[in-house]
């Protein structure tokens, strides 16, 4: 086997490899939420009450949603513009896929978190579904306008932070869905909470779609590398300036603490719900650099990540149910050992469990990926 991935397929590999990498980081965070929930984290995190090991474990998961949503937009452009094939009509695909993800969120995925339907949390899959539907609504616009709208939303939505609506106001449900995390419904029968306000994610998927053109021609390789590095450098430079002087982009200002590690933690402690501008500059900036690095210095061992990245929904649903069943068995067998929860007593065990779970999922993911390619079932293509 060659020591390098063939250049003709490098483009697709790099996208799936990065997607797979963030999926594995997501598994770590979900293991944390199952077995380390007795040490809960706030948004943004409380520096004084969050151990550095827990802080940086949680921080690693911050890269998952932005990169995944960005790559969703990028992949949508590639679906619309296949190499050496006629252009596809993207709008119906986005609408059907978006609706499918929303239904999946409120049924199969929501049950995997709680084991019941009394609590409905509209989380990342819901946000991706709504973002895809939003992209479908503007897909007839010129690509540069879609990119411009995405940039405007990403850089401008922090200006809306001062708008606070009350549950009795008519626009409260819409504003909760778009920008302010909160409950749409609270009752003895059903609670519905928007965990992922969708407006910033719409901006991210628009930018991903705008960037997709760089992956449609092998002649763009050098240009793509330059754009990825320039985007990474520009994003992180903006972040340094805006965050360094507490100018704009994050309502939670950073402060110098008694220890250097706490000062660093304060500097990179950003709001995720909804993602602040600084949050997106950090995650997407580093994401662009990693995407460049994977493509520029790829090796065959990176295909392990591609296995997970090529069947993301299969891995997502599978690992959630494995964690649900494992927690129920352990909690029933041994009882709560961490206050009201069953859990482990050190964050290192979270990483070890996540590694074991990832290894357990590797071959099923590989087999499912092969089966999906051969199958003509349209539903399977969504996984």
C-alpha positions in Angstrom: 0.0 0.0 0.0 1.2 3.4 -0.8 2.4 5.7 2.0 0.1 8.4 0.6 -3.5 8.6 -0.3 -4.0 9.0 -4.0 -4.2 12.6 -5.1 -7.4 12.0 -7.1 -9.3 11.1 -3.9 -7.5 13.3 -1.4 -10.2 15.9 -1.4 -12.9 13.5 -0.3 -10.6 11.8 2.2 -9.7 15.1 4.0 -13.3 16.1 4.5 -14.4 12.7 5.9 -11.2 12.4 8.0 -11.9 15.7 9.7 -15.6 14.8 10.2 -14.5 11.5 11.7 -12.1 13.2 14.0 -14.7 15.6 15.5 -17.1 12.7 15.8 -14.6 10.9 18.1 -14.2 14.1 20.2 -18.0 14.1 20.4 -18.0 10.6 21.8 -15.6 11.8 24.5 -18.0 14.6 25.5 -21.1 12.3 25.5 -19.2 9.8 27.7 -18.5 12.7 30.0 -22.2 13.5 30.1 -23.1 9.9 31.0 -20.4 9.0 33.5 -19.0 12.4 34.7 -22.3 14.3 35.0 -21.8 14.7 38.8 -19.2 17.4 37.7 -21.5 19.5 35.5 -20.2 22.4 33.4 -21.9 25.6 32.8 -22.0 27.7 29.6 -19.6 29.4 29.5 -17.6 27.4 32.1 -17.0 28.5 35.6 -13.2 28.8 35.9 -13.2 28.8 39.7 -15.2 25.5 39.9 -13.9 23.6 36.8 -10.7 21.6 37.0 -8.3 22.2 34.0 -8.6 18.6 32.9 -12.4 18.9 32.8 -12.2 22.3 31.2 -10.0 21.2 28.3 -12.0 18.0 27.8 -15.1 20.0 27.4 -13.2 22.5 25.2 -12.2 19.8 22.8 -15.9 19.1 22.2 -16.5 22.7 21.2 -14.9 21.9 17.8 -17.5 19.3 17.0 -20.7 21.3 16.0 -19.0 24.2 14.2 -16.8 21.9 12.0 -19.6 19.4 11.4 -22.1 22.2 10.3 -19.4 23.8 8.1 -18.6 20.5 6.4 -22.4 19.9 6.0 -22.6 23.1 3.9 -19.4 22.2 2.0 -20.7 18.7 1.3 -24.0 20.2 0.1 -22.2 22.2 -2.5 -20.3 19.1 -3.6 -23.5 17.2 -3.9 -24.9 20.0 -6.1 -21.8 20.2 -8.3 -20.4 16.7 -8.8 -17.1 16.5 -10.7 -17.6 15.7 -14.4 -21.4 15.2 -13.9 -24.4 17.4 -14.5 -25.4 19.8 -11.8 -28.0 18.5 -9.3 -31.0 20.3 -7.9 -29.9 20.8 -4.3 -33.1 22.3 -2.9 -35.3 19.1 -2.6 -32.3 17.2 -1.1 -31.8 19.9 1.6 -35.4 20.1 2.4 -35.9 16.3 2.7 -32.6 15.8 4.6 -33.3 18.7 6.9 -36.8 17.4 7.8 -35.5 13.9 8.2 -32.9 15.1 10.7 -35.5 17.1 12.7 -37.8 14.0 12.9 -34.8 11.9 13.9 -33.9 14.3 16.7 -37.3 14.4 18.3 -37.8 10.6 18.1 -34.8 8.2 18.0 -32.1 10.5 19.2 -34.1 12.2 22.0 -35.1 8.8 23.4 -31.5 7.8 23.5 -30.7 10.6 26.0 -33.5 10.1 28.5 -35.1 6.7 27.8 -38.5 8.5 27.7 -40.3 11.3 25.8 -41.2 13.5 28.8 -38.2 15.8 28.0 -37.6 16.9 24.4 -34.3 18.7 24.0 -33.8 20.2 20.5 -30.0 19.8 20.1 -27.4 19.7 17.4 -29.1 17.4 14.9 -32.2 19.6 15.1 -29.9 22.7 14.5 -28.3 21.0 11.5 -31.7 20.1 10.1 -33.0 23.6 10.4 -29.8 25.0 8.9 -30.2 22.7 5.9 -33.7 23.9 5.4 -32.6 27.5 5.7 -29.9 26.9 3.1 -32.6 25.4 0.8 -34.6 28.6 1.1 -31.7 30.7 -0.2 -30.1 28.2 -2.6 -31.3 30.0 -5.7 -29.3 33.1 -4.7 -25.8 33.7 -6.1 -23.1 31.9 -4.1 -21.4 35.1 -3.1 -24.6 36.4 -1.6 -25.0 33.2 0.4 -21.5 33.5 1.6 -22.0 37.2 2.5 -25.2 36.4 4.5 -23.2 33.7 6.3 -20.5 36.1 7.2 -23.0 38.8 8.3 -24.8 36.3 10.6 -21.5 35.0 12.1 -20.1 38.4 12.8 -23.3 40.3 13.5 -25.4 38.0 15.7 -23.6 39.0 18.9 -25.2 42.4 18.5 -28.5 40.7 19.2 -27.4 39.5 22.7 -29.2 42.4 24.4 -32.6 41.4 23.1 -34.5 39.4 25.7 -38.1 38.4 25.2 -40.4 37.0 27.9 -42.5 33.8 27.5 -45.7 35.9 27.2 -44.5 37.9 24.2 -45.7 36.8 20.8 -42.2 36.5 19.3 -40.7 34.5 22.2 -40.9 31.0 20.5 -39.3 32.3 17.3 -36.6 34.1 19.2 -35.9 31.1 21.4 -35.4 28.9 18.3 -33.2 31.5 16.6 -31.1 33.0 19.4 -32.0 32.6 23.0 -31.7 29.1 24.6 -34.8 28.3 26.6 -38.0 26.3 27.0 -40.7 26.4 24.5 -43.0 24.4 26.7 -42.9 23.3 30.4 -45.6 21.0 31.8 -46.1 17.9 33.9 -46.5 15.9 30.7 -43.9 17.3 28.3 -41.0 19.8 28.4 -39.5 21.1 25.2 -36.2 23.0 25.3 -34.2 24.6 22.5 -30.6 23.7 23.5 -29.1 24.8 20.2 -30.4 28.2 19.0 -30.1 28.0 15.3 -29.2 31.5 13.9 -25.4 31.3 14.2 -25.4 27.8 12.8 -27.3 29.0 9.7 -24.4 31.4 9.2 -21.9 28.6 9.5 -23.6 26.3 7.0 -23.9 29.2 4.5 -20.1 29.7 4.8 -19.5 26.0 4.3 -21.6 26.1 1.1 -19.7 29.1 -0.1 -16.3 27.4 0.5 -17.4 24.3 -1.4 -16.3 25.6 -4.8 -12.7 25.1 -3.7 -13.2 21.3 -3.7 -14.8 20.9 -7.1 -11.6 20.9 -9.2 -8.2 19.3 -8.6 -6.6 22.4 -10.2 -7.7 24.3 -7.1 -5.5 22.4 -4.8 -2.8 25.1 -4.3 -5.5 27.8 -4.1 -7.4 25.7 -1.6 -4.4 25.3 0.6 -3.8 29.1 0.5 -7.4 29.9 1.3 -7.5 27.4 4.2 -4.3 28.8 5.7 -5.5 32.4 5.1 -8.8 31.6 6.7 -7.2 30.0 9.7 -4.7 32.9 10.2 -7.4 35.6 9.7 -9.9 34.0 12.1 -7.3 33.5 14.8 -5.9 37.0 14.3 -9.4 38.5 14.6 -9.9 36.4 17.7 -6.7 37.6 19.3 -7.6 41.3 18.7 -11.3 41.1 19.7 -10.7 38.8 22.7 -7.4 40.3 23.8 -9.0 43.7 24.3 -12.5 42.4 25.2 -13.8 44.4 22.2 -16.6 42.3 20.7 -17.7 38.8 20.0 -18.1 37.4 23.5 -20.3 38.7 26.4 -18.2 36.8 28.9 -15.1 39.0 29.2 -11.8 37.3 30.1 -9.6 38.3 33.1 -6.1 37.7 34.4 -6.2 35.2 37.2 -3.7 34.2 39.9 -2.3 31.3 37.9 -1.3 31.3 34.1 -3.5 28.2 33.4 -6.6 29.9 34.8 -5.8 33.0 32.7 -5.5 30.9 29.6 -8.8 29.1 30.5 -10.5 32.5 30.9 -9.2 33.7 27.6 -10.6 30.8 25.6 -13.8 30.3 27.7 -16.5 31.1 25.2 -20.3 30.8 25.0 -21.6 27.9 22.9 -25.4 28.3 23.3 -25.7 30.2 21.0 -22.0 30.1 19.7 -20.5 33.5 20.1 -18.4 35.1 17.3 -15.2 34.3 19.3 -16.3 30.7 19.8 -16.7 30.3 16.0 -13.5 32.2 15.2 -11.5 29.7 17.4 -13.2 26.5 16.3 -13.5 27.3 12.6 -10.1 28.9 12.4 -8.4 25.8 13.9 -10.7 23.6 11.8 -9.5 25.2 8.6 -5.9 24.7 9.7 -6.6 21.0 10.5 -8.3 20.5 7.2 -5.2 21.9 5.4 -2.9 19.8 7.5 -4.8 16.6 6.8 -4.8 17.2 3.1 -1.2 18.4 3.0 0.3 15.7 5.2 -2.1 12.8 4.9 -1.1 9.3 5.9 -2.9 5.9 5.5 -3.6 5.7 9.3 -5.8 8.7 9.0 -8.3 6.5 7.1 -9.4 5.2 10.5 -11.0 8.6 11.1 -12.5 8.5 7.6 -14.4 5.3 8.5 -16.2 7.2 11.2 -16.6 10.3 9.1 -18.2 8.5 6.2 -21.2 7.2 8.3 -21.6 10.0 10.9 -25.3 9.4 11.7 -24.8 5.7 12.2 -22.0 6.3 14.7 -24.0 9.1 16.3 -27.1 7.1 17.0 -25.3 3.9 17.8 -23.0 5.3 20.5 -25.8 7.2 22.2 -27.8 3.9 22.6 -24.7 2.0 23.8 -24.1 4.7 26.4 -27.8 4.7 27.5 -27.9 0.9 27.9 -24.5 0.7 29.6 -25.4 3.5 32.1 -28.8 1.8 32.9 -27.1 -1.6 33.5 -24.3 -0.1 35.6 -26.6 2.1 37.6 -29.0 -0.8 38.3 -26.2 -3.1 39.2 -24.1 -0.9 41.4 -26.4 2.0 42.2 -25.5 5.7 42.4 -21.9 6.2 43.6 -21.5 9.9 42.7 -24.4 11.6 44.5 -27.5 11.0 42.5 -25.6 9.5 39.6 -23.4 6.5 38.7 -20.1 7.7 37.4 -16.3 7.5 37.4 -14.1 9.5 39.8 -11.6 11.0 37.3 -11.8 12.6 33.9 -9.1 10.1 32.6 -11.6 7.3 32.8 -13.9 9.3 30.5 -11.2 9.3 27.9 -10.5 5.6 28.4 -14.2 4.7 28.1 -14.5 6.8 24.9 -11.4 5.1 23.4 -12.9 1.7 24.2 -16.3 2.7 22.7 -14.7 4.1 19.6 -12.8 0.8 19.1 -16.0 -1.1 19.6 -17.8 1.0 16.9 -15.0 0.8 14.3 -15.8 -2.5 12.6 -19.6 -1.9 12.7 -19.1 1.5 11.2 -16.8 0.0 8.5 -19.2 -2.7 7.7 -22.2 -0.3 7.6 -20.2 2.0 5.3 -19.7 -0.8 2.8 -23.3 -1.9 3.1 -24.5 1.7 2.6 -22.5 2.1 -0.6 -24.0 -1.1 -2.1 -27.5 -0.4 -1.0 -30.1 1.4 -3.0 -32.2 2.3 0.1 -32.5 6.1 0.2 -33.0 6.2 4.0 -29.7 4.5 4.5 -27.9 7.2 2.6 -28.9 9.6 5.4 -26.8 7.6 7.9 
